[in-house]
Amino acid sequence: MIPTSAHGTNPASAIRAGLKVVTLASDPNGNIDLNDLKAKCEQYKDTLCCFMITYPSTHGVYEDTVRTAIDTVHAFGGQVYLDGANMNA
């Protein structure tokens, strides 16, 4: 799973690795939509591999709810990969 706010190379990398990419919606402020995240974790719980996020987001924001997002994915057996590409600036 990859949020729509992620860096564009994230879905490309996942597809290249042979994974099916499921995108997550953003809330009105451009942050990860936690309701969509939970719904998709439930929907894909039998095949959930990982959650790839760019942190800080491509918007340059450290999202306040990132810990909740990580805990949600872990609760469904998924791993979390943080792409720190935006920290290079």
C-alpha positions in Angstrom: 0.0 0.0 0.0 1.3 3.4 -0.9 -0.4 6.8 -0.2 -1.1 9.1 -3.1 1.1 11.6 -1.2 4.2 9.4 -1.7 7.1 10.1 -3.9 6.5 8.9 -7.5 9.3 6.4 -7.4 7.6 4.4 -4.6 4.9 2.7 -6.7 7.4 2.2 -9.5 9.8 0.4 -7.1 7.1 -1.8 -5.7 5.8 -2.8 -9.2 9.4 -3.5 -10.2 9.7 -5.8 -7.2 6.6 -7.7 -8.4 4.1 -6.3 -5.9 0.6 -5.2 -6.5 0.2 -1.6 -5.6 -2.8 -0.4 -3.7 -3.1 3.4 -3.3 -4.4 5.1 -0.2 -6.4 8.3 -0.3 -5.3 11.5 1.3 -7.4 13.5 3.7 -8.3 17.1 2.8 -4.9 18.3 4.2 -2.9 15.9 2.0 -2.1 13.5 4.8 -2.7 9.8 4.9 -6.4 9.1 5.2 -6.5 6.8 8.2 -10.0 5.5 7.5 -9.0 4.4 4.0 -5.8 2.9 5.4 -7.8 0.8 7.9 -10.4 -0.2 5.4 -7.7 -1.4 2.9 -5.8 -3.2 5.6 -8.9 -5.1 6.4 -9.7 -5.7 2.7 -6.1 -7.0 1.9 -5.3 -8.6 5.3 -4.6 -12.0 3.8 -2.1 -10.7 1.3 -0.8 -7.5 2.9 2.9 -7.2 2.5 3.9 -3.7 3.3 3.1 0.0 3.6 5.6 2.3 1.8 5.5 5.9 2.8 7.6 8.9 2.1 8.5 10.7 5.3 8.4 13.6 5.5 5.7 13.5 2.8 6.2 14.8 -0.7 4.4 17.9 0.7 7.3 18.3 3.2 5.1 17.5 6.1 5.8 15.3 9.1 2.3 13.9 9.6 1.1 13.8 13.2 -0.7 10.5 12.7 2.2 8.5 11.2 2.5 6.4 14.4 -1.2 5.5 14.2 -0.7 4.5 10.5 2.3 2.4 11.3 0.5 0.7 14.2 -2.5 -0.1 12.0 -0.4 -1.8 9.4 1.5 -3.8 12.0 -1.8 -4.9 13.5 -2.7 -6.5 10.2 0.7 -8.2 9.9 2.2 -5.8 7.4 5.7 -4.2 7.4 6.4 -0.5 7.0 9.0 1.0 4.8 9.8 4.7 5.2 11.4 6.3 2.2 13.4 9.2 3.5 14.2 10.8 0.1 12.7 14.1 1.1 15.2 14.4 4.0 18.0 14.8 1.6 17.1 18.5 1.0 
